Amino acid sequence: MNGSGKSDATAFKLLKISFEEKRLILVTRKVYNTLSDSCYRLIKQVAERYKMSMFLEFRKSPLSIKNTITGTEFIFRGLDDKEKLKSLPDVSIAWLEECSEFSYDDYMEIRGRLRHPTQTVHRIMTTNPISKSSWIYQHFFVNDKIDKSKICILHSTCDDNPYLPQSYIDNLDELQYTDPVLHRIARYGEFGTDGERVLSTLEKIPHNEILEKISMIKSPIYRAGMDFGFSHSYNALVRVAVDEDNLELFVYYEYYKNHMTDPETVLEIQEFKESGELIYADNAEPKTITYYQMEGFNMYPASATKSAGSRLQNTKKMKRFKKIYISEDCPCTWEELHDLVFKKDKNGNVIPDTINIDPHTFSAIWYSLEGIEMASLKADDTFFINY
């Protein structure tokens, strides 16, 4: 979390290693231009603090630091130019600073560049608290297919940083009265997402209660939607009910799995084949939709897409619901939708068609609402309500 000293501690650890043996150390962030004022400067400051800088050569063009005693070299690269990663032989340590900015593909790209004929390879990843829907949480905390014995997870808070002034900690403590969510994230480093929420009308309720509410709708519209995924992304299939009169949406069923082949998924969602209910799915996967149709599913491509314009319009549609109820039997849907926030530009302004994660259940709900036109709110600028 902010103020815990994790980046400072990482810089010291890498400097210590640089004096113990010769290594090639890759220091990387999502954008190269941020490295000079962050990691490079921090390593230099830590080196000066501990009287190491006299043994180090600092170069600004290109960014690099060399230990003149052991020959260890720090090289700095950004993921905005992946071509420069391809010519890095014998990198044995990589520091991924602010790794929540990286995509899963970015992480795999760096992982593939770490190789050395004799030395062990290590990845050090530092980040502030993030959503449980992020690939980092899903991969390192949830995924049971990776060897957890080879992963060391360190959780730090401001209490672990002896250099922080008490006034900084007091300011964090005051957040409990004004912003409990941010307080939980910033003060104690718990998983979560701070920012302007995409959906402010969510409510999680017991499954029997949501079924009772649906049964009281005068003319309910029942739909199903599916988003496809495999490795890092997920197959997300949802059932929803719409109350057009009261502008309410009910999500009462979810199927949410990855690393599943289409034949395996077909077997697990047989009830949809047997019921014959209509499923609107991601139109970017025509071959997959055709496969399900051949297997007897009533599945068709939705007109909604994940392109910027379509994403914006479908998010607006979702925001027109006065209430969105999520069944307690749909925990993945709740986690994704509850943690959705808009990304911001460098000036702190909301980017209305850009979300912090790739929410598969959100996309599945978009698809399920195919052809349903919500009562239009007069001004589109209601989209920018602060919550």
N, C-alpha and C positions, 0 to 999 in steps of 0.2 A: 504494500500500500504506500501512498505518498508519505514521505517523512520517516519511513522505517529504516532507511539506510541500506536498502538491498543493493542498489547500484554501486554505492560507495564500497560496500563489502565485496562485491564482485570484482571491482577494479583492483582492490587490494589483493584478493586471492590470485588474480591473473598476474599481477606484478610479482608476487611471491614465487609463483610457478616459473616466471621468466628468469629468475635468478637461480633456480634449482636445476634446470635442464633446458636444452635447446628445443624450442617448439615454434611452430607457425600457428599463430592465433588469429582467427577471423572474428572481427567485431562488426556486427551488422544491425541495421535498423531497416524499416520498410523503405524509407526515403534517404538517399545518400546525403543530401544537403543538411540533414539534421544531425549528422554524426559529429561534425566539427565542434558544434556548440554543446554537445551532450557527452557522448562516450569519450571522445578524444580529449576534450577539456578536463573531464573528470579524472581520467587516468593520469593526466599531467599534474592535476592538483593533488591527488593522492600520493604520487611519486615525490612531489615537493614536500608534502607534509611529513613523510617518513624518510626524507633525506636520500631518496633513490635517484633523483633526476640527474645527478652528476654522472651516472653510469648509463644514461639513456640518450638516444638521439631522436629528436622530435622533428618530423618533416611534415610540412603542410601541403606539398604538392608532389605526388599524391599523398594523402594522409597515411602516415605510418609512424611507428615507434620501434626502435631497435635497441635491444639490450647489448651493449658493447662488450660485456663480459662473457655471456653464453651464446650470443648470436640469435637469441629469440627475437622474432619479429611480430609485431601487431600490424595487421592490415585491416583496412576499413572499407566495407562495401555496402551498397544499398540494394534492396531487392527491386528497385525501380529500373535497374540495369542488370538483369540476370546473366547477360552475356559475359560480364566481367567475372562471374563466379566460375565460369567453365575453364579458366586458365589458372587455377589455383592448386598446384600439386602439393601433396604432403601436409595439408591442413589437418591438425589433430585436435584442436579445440575451437569451438565456436561459441561466441556470446551473442544471444539473440535478445537485445534490449527492447523493451516494450513489445514483447512478442504477441500481445493481443492485437497489435496492428497487422500482424502477418496472417495470411491465409494458410490453410492446411497445405496447399500446394507449395507455398513459399517454404514452409517448414520441411517438406519432403525434398525440395530442391537443395536446401542447405544440408540436410542429412545425407543426401547423395554425394555431396562434395567432400565430406569428412572421410578421409582415408589416409592411412600411413602404413608402410610396410612393417614397422617394428613397434611403434608407439600405440598405446591405447587412445581411443578417441572419446571426446567428451563434448556434450552440449550443455551450456548453461543458459537458462531462459528466465528472464526477469519480467515481471508485469505487475500492474495494479489489479485489484479485484475486478473480475469480469462476470458476465452472465453465465449461468449454468448451461445455457444453450450454445455457448461458444465451443469451437472445435477443441480448444485447450482443455476445458473441463471434461468434455466428452471423451477425449482421447486418453488423457492421463489419469482421470479420476473414475471414469465409468467403464471404459473399454476393458473387458476381461480377457482380451486376446493378446495383450502385451504383458511382458514379464515385469511385474511391479518391483521385483527385487533389484532390478537394475536402475530404478528411478528413486532419487532422493528429493523429497518435497519439503522445502523450508517455508514456514509461514511466519512472517514478521509483522510487527505493528510499531507504532511510534514509541511504545514502551521499550523497544529494543535498541533505540537510537539514543546514546548518551549525550549527543551533541545538540539535540533539539531543545530550544528554550521552552520553559513551562507555558509561556503565553500561547505557543503554537498548539500545545496539547489542550489548553483551556478552550481555545477556539473550536477545536474538534469536539470537545465535550458539550459545548453549547448547542451543537447541531441536534442533539437529542430532543430539544424543545421546538426546533424550527423545521427540521427535515430528518425524521427518524430513519428513512431509508439511506440517505447519504451518511448519516451518523454510523449506521451499522457497517457500511462499506469503508468509509474513510477512517473511522476510529479503530475498528476491530478487524479490518481486512477480510470481511465475509464476502462470499460471492454475491454479486448483484450488479445492477446497471443504474448509473445515475445519468440523468438527462431529461429531455422533454419526451414524455411517453407518447407513443403512437396511439394507444388505445386507453382511454381513461375510464371507460364504463364497464370494465370487466368485473365479474363476481364469480367466485368458485363456490358451488353449493353441492350438497350430497346428491348422489345419483337418483335416489328415489324422489327427491324433491324436484329435480329438473324434469323427470318424467311426469310428475304431477302437474307442473306448470305447463308442459307441452300439451297434456291432455285437455287443458282448459282453453287452449287457443281455438277460436271460432273456426278459422279455415287455415290450418297449418300447411306450410309448404315443406315437404321433406326432400332433402338433397344429400348427395354424397360427392366428395371430391378427392382426387388423389394426386400427390406429387411424387415423382420418381427419384430414387437415389440408390447408391450401392455402397461405396467405401466410406468416405467421410460424410456424405449426405445421406438422407434417409428416405425410405418409402414411407410416406405419410398419407393415411387414408382416414377421412373423417366423415361422420354423419352429422348433419345439422338439421334444425327445424327453424323456420322463419315465421314470425308473427308480424305480418305486414301492417295490421291495424295499429299495433302498439310499438312498431319499430324495435322489435326485440329479436335477438338471435340466440339460439341454444345449440351448443356443441355437446353431444351426449355419447359419442363413440369415437375412439381413435385406435388406429393400428400404426405403430411407429417403430420401424426396425431398419437396420442396415446390414450390409454383408449378406444379403439374401438375393439369390438368383430369382429370376421371374418364375420358373417352375416351382421353386420352394414357396414363393409368395402366393402363387395360385392356390396351393394346398391350404395355406393358412387363412385365406379369405374366401373359402368356398361358400360361406353363407350368402355372400353377395351374388354369386352365380346362381345359387338356389332361389334366392328371392327375386332375381331379375331386376333389381333396382338400378336405376340409371346412375352411372358414375361419370362425372366430367373430370378429365385428366389433363396433365401438362401436354400442350400441343407441340412442344419441342421434341417429343418422343413418339413420332408416328409409328415406328416399327414396334415399339413396346405396346402401344395401344392396339395395333393390329394383332399382336400375339395374344393379348387378353381377349380380344373379340373372337379369335379362332378357338380360344379355350371356353367360349360360351358366356363371357361376361358382357353385360350391356354397358359398354364403355365407349365414350366419344370424346374427341378433343375439345377443350374449352377454348373460347376466343381470347380469354385473358392470358397474358404472357408476363414474363419477368422483365420485359424491357421497361425503360424508365417511364415512358408515357403511360403504358398500361398499368404499371405498378402504382403510379400516382393515382390514377383513376379508381383502381380497385381498393386502394387504401382509403380514399375518400368515401367510397361506398361503405366500407366497414365502419368508418367514423360516424356515419349517419344513423347507426343503431343507437337508440337511447340506452339500451342495456344489452350486454353480451354475457350470457351465462355459460360457465364451463363446468361440466360435471367433474366431481372428484375422481371419477374413473378415467379421466383424461389428463393425467399429470404432465405429460410432455407438451400438450397443447397449452396448458396453463403456464408452464415455465417459459415457453417461447413467447407467448403473447404478453404475459405479465412483464417480461424483461425488455420488450421492444422499445427502443428509443430512437429518435432521429439522429443521424450524424450531423455534425456541424462543420462549417468551413473554418478557415484560419482566423476569421474575425468573430467566431462564436455564433454565427447565424445558422439557423436550421436549414438543412438541405432537404426539402420536403419529400423527395422521391428516393432517399437513401437511408437505409436502416442499419443498425449496428451489427446485425447477424443475418444469416440466411435462414429465415424461419419457414421450415417446410410445412408445418401445420397451417401457417398463415396463408401460404400459397394454395394449399389444398382447400381451404375455406373459400378463397377467391374463386377457384374453379367450381366449387359446389354452387355458388351463387349465380352461375351462368343464366343470363336472360332475366334475372330478377332486378327490376329497377326500383331502387329505394326512393321514397318521397324526397325530392331534391331540396336541400337546404338552399335558401336563396343566394347567399354569398359564399363563394368558394374560400374566401379568406377566413371562414370559421375553421378551416383546416389548420390554422396557425394559433389556435387557442393554447395558452400556457396552462399546464396542469400543476 
